[in-house]
Amino acid sequence: SYAGGALKEKQEDEWRPERLGNVLESTLVRYYIFSLTNPEEFRNGSIPEMEELGPFTYREKRIKKNMLRLDDNTLQYDIDWSMHFLPELTKKGLSENTEFTALNAPLIYECNKNT
């Protein structure tokens, strides 16, 4: 029972906000975009032709801060979130400034649902 008590004390100690401090999570995120390649023809009624662009790769960082342990043993915290473009992991020829034409599918549906 001593070991169990010590473990419980350690677990509770680890959950103290001052022990946790600012927690950083870092993840690689890859985005693929479908770009309309025939916008004028599409406006005139043609079937859309799409080109897949990507991956566009970013490092996503989330910092959990201002942690507060609530009475029900849950944590409440704020998140600072940022993304940083990684050109070396993005498909050659693509950049953050790559232009593309995206379709607004819900709007197209709404405009055409009674035709």
PATI-414385 format. One record per residue: residue number from 1; residue in three letters; chain; x, y, z of N, C-alpha, C in turn. Coordinates in nm, 2 decimals, always signed. Example, Ala and Ser with C-alpha at 12.3 -4.5 7.8 and 13.67 -1.06 7.14 Angstrom:
2
+-----+--------+--------+--------+--------+--------+--------+--------+--------+--------+--------+--------+
: num : residu : chaine :   n.xx :   n.yy :   n.zz :  ca.xx :  ca.yy :  ca.zz :   c.xx :   c.yy :   c.zz :
+-----+--------+--------+--------+--------+--------+--------+--------+--------+--------+--------+--------+
:   1 :    Ala :      A :  +1.32 :  -0.57 :  +0.78 :  +1.23 :  -0.45 :  +0.78 :  +1.32 :  -0.33 :  +0.78 :
:   2 :    Ser :      A :  +1.28 :  -0.22 :  +0.71 :  +1.37 :  -0.11 :  +0.71 :  +1.29 :  +0.00 :  +0.79 :
+-----+--------+--------+--------+--------+--------+--------+--------+--------+--------+--------+--------+
***
This chain:
115
+-----+--------+--------+--------+--------+--------+--------+--------+--------+--------+--------+--------+
: num : residu : chaine :   n.xx :   n.yy :   n.zz :  ca.xx :  ca.yy :  ca.zz :   c.xx :   c.yy :   c.zz :
+-----+--------+--------+--------+--------+--------+--------+--------+--------+--------+--------+--------+
:   1 :    Ser :      A :  +0.08 :  -0.12 :  +0.00 :  +0.00 :  +0.00 :  +0.00 :  +0.09 :  +0.13 :  +0.00 :
:   2 :    Tyr :      A :  +0.21 :  +0.12 :  +0.05 :  +0.30 :  +0.23 :  +0.05 :  +0.33 :  +0.27 :  -0.09 :
:   3 :    Ala :      A :  +0.36 :  +0.17 :  -0.18 :  +0.39 :  +0.20 :  -0.31 :  +0.28 :  +0.27 :  -0.38 :
:   4 :    Gly :      A :  +0.15 :  +0.22 :  -0.36 :  +0.04 :  +0.27 :  -0.42 :  +0.02 :  +0.42 :  -0.37 :
:   5 :    Gly :      A :  +0.04 :  +0.44 :  -0.24 :  +0.02 :  +0.58 :  -0.19 :  +0.13 :  +0.67 :  -0.25 :
:   6 :    Ala :      A :  +0.25 :  +0.62 :  -0.27 :  +0.35 :  +0.70 :  -0.33 :  +0.32 :  +0.73 :  -0.47 :
:   7 :    Leu :      A :  +0.27 :  +0.64 :  -0.55 :  +0.23 :  +0.66 :  -0.69 :  +0.12 :  +0.76 :  -0.69 :
:   8 :    Lys :      A :  +0.02 :  +0.75 :  -0.60 :  -0.09 :  +0.85 :  -0.61 :  -0.04 :  +0.99 :  -0.58 :
:   9 :    Glu :      A :  +0.05 :  +1.00 :  -0.48 :  +0.11 :  +1.13 :  -0.46 :  +0.18 :  +1.18 :  -0.58 :
:  10 :    Lys :      A :  +0.26 :  +1.10 :  -0.64 :  +0.34 :  +1.14 :  -0.76 :  +0.24 :  +1.18 :  -0.87 :
:  11 :    Gln :      A :  +0.14 :  +1.11 :  -0.90 :  +0.05 :  +1.14 :  -1.01 :  -0.02 :  +1.27 :  -0.98 :
:  12 :    Glu :      A :  -0.06 :  +1.30 :  -0.85 :  -0.12 :  +1.42 :  -0.82 :  -0.02 :  +1.54 :  -0.84 :
:  13 :    Asp :      A :  +0.10 :  +1.51 :  -0.79 :  +0.20 :  +1.61 :  -0.81 :  +0.23 :  +1.65 :  -0.95 :
:  14 :    Glu :      A :  +0.23 :  +1.55 :  -1.04 :  +0.25 :  +1.57 :  -1.18 :  +0.14 :  +1.66 :  -1.25 :
:  15 :    Trp :      A :  +0.02 :  +1.66 :  -1.19 :  -0.09 :  +1.73 :  -1.24 :  -0.10 :  +1.88 :  -1.20 :
:  16 :    Arg :      A :  -0.01 :  +1.91 :  -1.10 :  -0.01 :  +2.05 :  -1.06 :  +0.03 :  +2.14 :  -1.17 :
:  17 :    Pro :      A :  -0.05 :  +2.25 :  -1.20 :  -0.02 :  +2.34 :  -1.31 :  +0.12 :  +2.40 :  -1.30 :
:  18 :    Glu :      A :  +0.17 :  +2.43 :  -1.19 :  +0.31 :  +2.49 :  -1.18 :  +0.41 :  +2.39 :  -1.22 :
:  19 :    Arg :      A :  +0.39 :  +2.26 :  -1.21 :  +0.48 :  +2.15 :  -1.25 :  +0.47 :  +2.13 :  -1.40 :
:  20 :    Leu :      A :  +0.35 :  +2.15 :  -1.46 :  +0.33 :  +2.13 :  -1.60 :  +0.39 :  +2.24 :  -1.68 :
:  21 :    Gly :      A :  +0.37 :  +2.37 :  -1.63 :  +0.42 :  +2.48 :  -1.71 :  +0.36 :  +2.49 :  -1.84 :
:  22 :    Asn :      A :  +0.43 :  +2.54 :  -1.94 :  +0.38 :  +2.55 :  -2.08 :  +0.41 :  +2.43 :  -2.15 :
:  23 :    Val :      A :  +0.31 :  +2.36 :  -2.20 :  +0.33 :  +2.23 :  -2.27 :  +0.32 :  +2.26 :  -2.42 :
:  24 :    Leu :      A :  +0.43 :  +2.21 :  -2.49 :  +0.44 :  +2.23 :  -2.63 :  +0.41 :  +2.10 :  -2.71 :
:  25 :    Glu :      A :  +0.32 :  +2.11 :  -2.81 :  +0.29 :  +2.00 :  -2.90 :  +0.33 :  +2.05 :  -3.03 :
:  26 :    Ser :      A :  +0.41 :  +1.97 :  -3.11 :  +0.45 :  +2.00 :  -3.24 :  +0.42 :  +1.89 :  -3.33 :
:  27 :    Thr :      A :  +0.36 :  +1.92 :  -3.45 :  +0.32 :  +1.82 :  -3.54 :  +0.34 :  +1.87 :  -3.68 :
:  28 :    Leu :      A :  +0.38 :  +1.78 :  -3.77 :  +0.38 :  +1.81 :  -3.92 :  +0.25 :  +1.79 :  -3.98 :
:  29 :    Val :      A :  +0.20 :  +1.89 :  -4.06 :  +0.07 :  +1.88 :  -4.12 :  +0.09 :  +1.91 :  -4.27 :
:  30 :    Arg :      A :  +0.03 :  +1.82 :  -4.35 :  +0.04 :  +1.83 :  -4.49 :  -0.10 :  +1.86 :  -4.55 :
:  31 :    Tyr :      A :  -0.11 :  +1.96 :  -4.64 :  -0.23 :  +1.99 :  -4.70 :  -0.23 :  +1.97 :  -4.85 :
:  32 :    Tyr :      A :  -0.34 :  +1.92 :  -4.90 :  -0.35 :  +1.90 :  -5.05 :  -0.47 :  +1.99 :  -5.09 :
:  33 :    Ile :      A :  -0.46 :  +2.06 :  -5.20 :  -0.57 :  +2.15 :  -5.25 :  -0.61 :  +2.10 :  -5.39 :
:  34 :    Phe :      A :  -0.73 :  +2.11 :  -5.42 :  -0.78 :  +2.08 :  -5.55 :  -0.81 :  +2.22 :  -5.62 :
:  35 :    Ser :      A :  -0.74 :  +2.25 :  -5.72 :  -0.76 :  +2.38 :  -5.79 :  -0.83 :  +2.36 :  -5.92 :
:  36 :    Leu :      A :  -0.93 :  +2.45 :  -5.94 :  -1.00 :  +2.45 :  -6.07 :  -0.92 :  +2.50 :  -6.18 :
:  37 :    Thr :      A :  -0.90 :  +2.42 :  -6.28 :  -0.81 :  +2.46 :  -6.39 :  -0.88 :  +2.52 :  -6.51 :
:  38 :    Asn :      A :  -1.01 :  +2.52 :  -6.51 :  -1.09 :  +2.58 :  -6.62 :  -1.20 :  +2.67 :  -6.57 :
:  39 :    Pro :      A :  -1.17 :  +2.78 :  -6.49 :  -1.27 :  +2.86 :  -6.43 :  -1.36 :  +2.93 :  -6.53 :
:  40 :    Glu :      A :  -1.31 :  +2.98 :  -6.64 :  -1.40 :  +3.05 :  -6.74 :  -1.50 :  +2.95 :  -6.80 :
:  41 :    Glu :      A :  -1.45 :  +2.83 :  -6.84 :  -1.54 :  +2.73 :  -6.90 :  -1.64 :  +2.68 :  -6.80 :
:  42 :    Phe :      A :  -1.60 :  +2.67 :  -6.67 :  -1.69 :  +2.62 :  -6.57 :  -1.80 :  +2.73 :  -6.55 :
:  43 :    Arg :      A :  -1.77 :  +2.86 :  -6.55 :  -1.87 :  +2.96 :  -6.54 :  -1.97 :  +2.95 :  -6.65 :
:  44 :    Asn :      A :  -1.92 :  +2.90 :  -6.77 :  -2.01 :  +2.89 :  -6.88 :  -2.08 :  +2.76 :  -6.89 :
:  45 :    Gly :      A :  -2.07 :  +2.68 :  -6.79 :  -2.15 :  +2.55 :  -6.78 :  -2.07 :  +2.43 :  -6.81 :
:  46 :    Ser :      A :  -1.94 :  +2.43 :  -6.83 :  -1.86 :  +2.31 :  -6.85 :  -1.84 :  +2.24 :  -6.72 :
:  47 :    Ile :      A :  -1.81 :  +2.11 :  -6.73 :  -1.77 :  +2.03 :  -6.61 :  -1.64 :  +2.08 :  -6.55 :
:  48 :    Pro :      A :  -1.63 :  +2.10 :  -6.42 :  -1.50 :  +2.14 :  -6.37 :  -1.39 :  +2.04 :  -6.39 :
:  49 :    Glu :      A :  -1.27 :  +2.10 :  -6.42 :  -1.15 :  +2.02 :  -6.42 :  -1.06 :  +2.06 :  -6.31 :
:  50 :    Met :      A :  -1.02 :  +1.96 :  -6.23 :  -0.95 :  +1.99 :  -6.11 :  -0.80 :  +1.93 :  -6.12 :
:  51 :    Glu :      A :  -0.71 :  +2.00 :  -6.05 :  -0.57 :  +1.96 :  -6.04 :  -0.54 :  +1.95 :  -5.89 :
:  52 :    Glu :      A :  -0.48 :  +1.84 :  -5.84 :  -0.44 :  +1.83 :  -5.71 :  -0.30 :  +1.90 :  -5.69 :
:  53 :    Leu :      A :  -0.29 :  +1.99 :  -5.59 :  -0.17 :  +2.06 :  -5.56 :  -0.13 :  +2.01 :  -5.42 :
:  54 :    Gly :      A :  +0.00 :  +1.98 :  -5.40 :  +0.04 :  +1.95 :  -5.27 :  +0.14 :  +1.83 :  -5.27 :
:  55 :    Pro :      A :  +0.20 :  +1.80 :  -5.15 :  +0.16 :  +1.86 :  -5.03 :  +0.22 :  +2.00 :  -5.00 :
:  56 :    Phe :      A :  +0.15 :  +2.08 :  -4.93 :  +0.20 :  +2.20 :  -4.87 :  +0.22 :  +2.16 :  -4.72 :
:  57 :    Thr :      A :  +0.35 :  +2.17 :  -4.67 :  +0.38 :  +2.12 :  -4.54 :  +0.41 :  +2.23 :  -4.44 :
:  58 :    Tyr :      A :  +0.35 :  +2.21 :  -4.33 :  +0.37 :  +2.31 :  -4.22 :  +0.40 :  +2.24 :  -4.09 :
:  59 :    Arg :      A :  +0.47 :  +2.31 :  -4.00 :  +0.49 :  +2.26 :  -3.86 :  +0.39 :  +2.34 :  -3.78 :
:  60 :    Glu :      A :  +0.30 :  +2.26 :  -3.72 :  +0.20 :  +2.32 :  -3.63 :  +0.25 :  +2.31 :  -3.49 :
:  61 :    Lys :      A :  +0.24 :  +2.42 :  -3.42 :  +0.28 :  +2.43 :  -3.28 :  +0.16 :  +2.47 :  -3.19 :
:  62 :    Arg :      A :  +0.14 :  +2.40 :  -3.09 :  +0.04 :  +2.44 :  -2.99 :  +0.10 :  +2.44 :  -2.85 :
:  63 :    Ile :      A :  +0.09 :  +2.56 :  -2.79 :  +0.14 :  +2.57 :  -2.65 :  +0.03 :  +2.58 :  -2.56 :
:  64 :    Lys :      A :  +0.02 :  +2.49 :  -2.47 :  -0.09 :  +2.49 :  -2.37 :  -0.03 :  +2.58 :  -2.25 :
:  65 :    Lys :      A :  -0.10 :  +2.68 :  -2.21 :  -0.06 :  +2.76 :  -2.10 :  -0.17 :  +2.81 :  -2.01 :
:  66 :    Asn :      A :  -0.14 :  +2.87 :  -1.90 :  -0.24 :  +2.91 :  -1.80 :  -0.32 :  +2.79 :  -1.76 :
:  67 :    Met :      A :  -0.25 :  +2.68 :  -1.73 :  -0.32 :  +2.56 :  -1.69 :  -0.38 :  +2.58 :  -1.55 :
:  68 :    Leu :      A :  -0.50 :  +2.53 :  -1.53 :  -0.57 :  +2.53 :  -1.41 :  -0.64 :  +2.39 :  -1.38 :
:  69 :    Arg :      A :  -0.61 :  +2.33 :  -1.27 :  -0.67 :  +2.21 :  -1.24 :  -0.80 :  +2.23 :  -1.17 :
:  70 :    Leu :      A :  -0.91 :  +2.18 :  -1.23 :  -1.05 :  +2.20 :  -1.18 :  -1.08 :  +2.09 :  -1.07 :
:  71 :    Asp :      A :  -1.19 :  +2.12 :  -1.00 :  -1.23 :  +2.03 :  -0.89 :  -1.25 :  +1.88 :  -0.94 :
:  72 :    Asp :      A :  -1.30 :  +1.87 :  -1.06 :  -1.33 :  +1.73 :  -1.11 :  -1.21 :  +1.66 :  -1.17 :
:  73 :    Asn :      A :  -1.09 :  +1.71 :  -1.14 :  -0.96 :  +1.65 :  -1.19 :  -0.94 :  +1.66 :  -1.34 :
:  74 :    Thr :      A :  -0.99 :  +1.77 :  -1.40 :  -0.97 :  +1.80 :  -1.54 :  -0.88 :  +1.93 :  -1.54 :
:  75 :    Leu :      A :  -0.82 :  +1.95 :  -1.65 :  -0.74 :  +2.07 :  -1.67 :  -0.81 :  +2.17 :  -1.76 :
:  76 :    Gln :      A :  -0.80 :  +2.29 :  -1.73 :  -0.85 :  +2.40 :  -1.82 :  -0.72 :  +2.48 :  -1.86 :
:  77 :    Tyr :      A :  -0.71 :  +2.52 :  -1.99 :  -0.59 :  +2.59 :  -2.03 :  -0.62 :  +2.67 :  -2.16 :
:  78 :    Asp :      A :  -0.54 :  +2.76 :  -2.19 :  -0.54 :  +2.84 :  -2.31 :  -0.44 :  +2.77 :  -2.41 :
:  79 :    Ile :      A :  -0.47 :  +2.79 :  -2.54 :  -0.38 :  +2.74 :  -2.64 :  -0.33 :  +2.85 :  -2.73 :
:  80 :    Asp :      A :  -0.20 :  +2.87 :  -2.74 :  -0.14 :  +2.95 :  -2.85 :  -0.11 :  +2.86 :  -2.96 :
:  81 :    Trp :      A :  -0.16 :  +2.89 :  -3.08 :  -0.15 :  +2.80 :  -3.20 :  -0.08 :  +2.88 :  -3.31 :
:  82 :    Ser :      A :  +0.02 :  +2.81 :  -3.37 :  +0.09 :  +2.88 :  -3.49 :  +0.13 :  +2.77 :  -3.59 :
:  83 :    Met :      A :  +0.14 :  +2.81 :  -3.71 :  +0.19 :  +2.72 :  -3.82 :  +0.30 :  +2.79 :  -3.89 :
:  84 :    His :      A :  +0.41 :  +2.71 :  -3.92 :  +0.52 :  +2.76 :  -4.00 :  +0.54 :  +2.68 :  -4.12 :
:  85 :    Phe :      A :  +0.55 :  +2.75 :  -4.24 :  +0.56 :  +2.68 :  -4.36 :  +0.70 :  +2.62 :  -4.38 :
:  86 :    Leu :      A :  +0.71 :  +2.49 :  -4.43 :  +0.83 :  +2.42 :  -4.45 :  +0.85 :  +2.40 :  -4.59 :
:  87 :    Pro :      A :  +0.92 :  +2.49 :  -4.66 :  +0.94 :  +2.47 :  -4.81 :  +1.02 :  +2.35 :  -4.85 :
:  88 :    Glu :      A :  +1.11 :  +2.30 :  -4.76 :  +1.19 :  +2.19 :  -4.79 :  +1.11 :  +2.06 :  -4.79 :
:  89 :    Leu :      A :  +0.99 :  +2.06 :  -4.72 :  +0.91 :  +1.94 :  -4.72 :  +0.78 :  +1.95 :  -4.81 :
:  90 :    Thr :      A :  +0.77 :  +2.06 :  -4.88 :  +0.66 :  +2.09 :  -4.97 :  +0.70 :  +2.05 :  -5.11 :
:  91 :    Lys :      A :  +0.60 :  +2.01 :  -5.19 :  +0.63 :  +1.97 :  -5.32 :  +0.71 :  +2.08 :  -5.40 :
:  92 :    Lys :      A :  +0.81 :  +2.04 :  -5.47 :  +0.89 :  +2.13 :  -5.55 :  +0.80 :  +2.21 :  -5.64 :
:  93 :    Gly :      A :  +0.83 :  +2.34 :  -5.64 :  +0.75 :  +2.43 :  -5.73 :  +0.63 :  +2.50 :  -5.66 :
:  94 :    Leu :      A :  +0.60 :  +2.45 :  -5.54 :  +0.49 :  +2.51 :  -5.46 :  +0.55 :  +2.60 :  -5.35 :
:  95 :    Ser :      A :  +0.47 :  +2.70 :  -5.32 :  +0.51 :  +2.79 :  -5.21 :  +0.39 :  +2.84 :  -5.14 :
:  96 :    Glu :      A :  +0.41 :  +2.92 :  -5.03 :  +0.29 :  +2.98 :  -4.96 :  +0.22 :  +3.08 :  -5.05 :
:  97 :    Asn :      A :  +0.28 :  +3.12 :  -5.16 :  +0.22 :  +3.22 :  -5.25 :  +0.16 :  +3.15 :  -5.37 :
:  98 :    Thr :      A :  +0.16 :  +3.02 :  -5.38 :  +0.10 :  +2.95 :  -5.49 :  -0.05 :  +2.99 :  -5.50 :
:  99 :    Glu :      A :  -0.09 :  +3.04 :  -5.62 :  -0.23 :  +3.07 :  -5.64 :  -0.31 :  +2.96 :  -5.70 :
: 100 :    Phe :      A :  -0.43 :  +2.95 :  -5.65 :  -0.52 :  +2.84 :  -5.70 :  -0.66 :  +2.89 :  -5.70 :
: 101 :    Thr :      A :  -0.75 :  +2.82 :  -5.76 :  -0.89 :  +2.86 :  -5.77 :  -0.97 :  +2.74 :  -5.70 :
: 102 :    Ala :      A :  -1.04 :  +2.78 :  -5.59 :  -1.11 :  +2.68 :  -5.52 :  -1.26 :  +2.69 :  -5.55 :
: 103 :    Leu :      A :  -1.33 :  +2.58 :  -5.55 :  -1.48 :  +2.59 :  -5.56 :  -1.54 :  +2.60 :  -5.43 :
: 104 :    Asn :      A :  -1.65 :  +2.67 :  -5.42 :  -1.73 :  +2.68 :  -5.30 :  -1.85 :  +2.58 :  -5.32 :
: 105 :    Ala :      A :  -1.83 :  +2.45 :  -5.29 :  -1.93 :  +2.35 :  -5.32 :  -2.06 :  +2.38 :  -5.25 :
: 106 :    Pro :      A :  -2.07 :  +2.42 :  -5.13 :  -2.20 :  +2.44 :  -5.07 :  -2.28 :  +2.55 :  -5.14 :
: 107 :    Leu :      A :  -2.21 :  +2.66 :  -5.19 :  -2.27 :  +2.77 :  -5.26 :  -2.32 :  +2.72 :  -5.40 :
: 108 :    Ile :      A :  -2.24 :  +2.64 :  -5.47 :  -2.28 :  +2.58 :  -5.60 :  -2.40 :  +2.50 :  -5.58 :
: 109 :    Tyr :      A :  -2.40 :  +2.41 :  -5.48 :  -2.52 :  +2.33 :  -5.45 :  -2.64 :  +2.41 :  -5.43 :
: 110 :    Glu :      A :  -2.63 :  +2.51 :  -5.35 :  -2.75 :  +2.59 :  -5.32 :  -2.80 :  +2.67 :  -5.44 :
: 111 :    Cys :      A :  -2.71 :  +2.71 :  -5.52 :  -2.75 :  +2.79 :  -5.64 :  -2.81 :  +2.70 :  -5.75 :
: 112 :    Asn :      A :  -2.78 :  +2.57 :  -5.74 :  -2.83 :  +2.48 :  -5.85 :  -2.93 :  +2.37 :  -5.80 :
: 113 :    Lys :      A :  -2.97 :  +2.38 :  -5.68 :  -3.06 :  +2.27 :  -5.62 :  -3.20 :  +2.27 :  -5.68 :
: 114 :    Asn :      A :  -3.24 :  +2.38 :  -5.73 :  -3.38 :  +2.39 :  -5.79 :  -3.38 :  +2.39 :  -5.95 :
: 115 :    Thr :      A :  -3.26 :  +2.37 :  -6.00 :  -3.25 :  +2.37 :  -6.15 :  -3.26 :  +2.23 :  -6.21 :
+-----+--------+--------+--------+--------+--------+--------+--------+--------+--------+--------+--------+
***
